[in-house]
Amino acid sequence: NLLAYVPAGGGLFRPSPAFLQSGFFSGPINFADDNLSPEITLKYQANDDLNFFASYKTGFKSGGIDNSALPSNSLSQAAATGDFSALILQSEEAEGGEVGFKSQWAGRSFTLNATAFYYVFSDLQVQNFNAATVQFITSNAGELTTKGLDIETRWSTPVTGLNLSANLSYLDAKYTDTFLQPGGAGGAIDLDGRRGSQAPKWAGNFAVDWAIPLSDSLELFLSGNAAYNDGYITDEATLNDYVQPSFWLLDANVSIGHPDGNWKLSLVAQNLTDEIFTITTGGRPFLQPGVGDDFVMTQNRGRQVFAEVSFRF
């Protein structure tokens, strides 16, 4: 359960329609749940280097009381009526499965794995920022259905210490039941049929790493990674939320140290091209109704370059 209390004279927020008044005490808000989530996996080993599998899985994420309502007035309004149902988020459940294979080829120098999946999330817990009430609100989407394919490859080349790897993912994630969000001139907006946020349709990467022996006690290590993201919706408030376009990220690493990892000196570069992309968006608080269409964006860090020294005892 949860007890919400704002000390008298706390002065954290000035009195306003958006925030609780000093001295507010909610009383107990209770929530309880339990769940059994079974799963089963079948495997068939065709030979030493080829394995097929199929699995049925269920999952569970407990609900609870949305304490992001603190210290907004939505909590005090609920306490005034004794109805806290709007502050309680339901437990999230998932059901689905996967089929695929894991394999090695060419004397186990080449690895190829593939997995196809299908999952349905009921009462998916989704958090959005409500600019009108100046709070993050966690709500339950009726249903989100995800399906897709993951492919993994790795090649240990004939060049000593040189390895190449690549991964590719396809994801189709959509709301497949009623999911009402407040807002709009016509009232609540139903996101049923819309793509889920933070869910690019295509994503993948290509990486290379090369360990070059310099002596019995010294090794040079070079690595690079190029990651692609097809773009995604950044919020879950309307049918036309901001969409982050596709982008690439490039990372690199140069290290020198002992082959057994007893010590290592590294120069690490992340996001070499200084690519800036949007992670989440939300409405701008304290904006006059009907004035402007400003919104708030959170973004990634830009280029980072740093040195690292490690020792293993």
Disulfide bonds with the S-S distance in Angstrom:
none
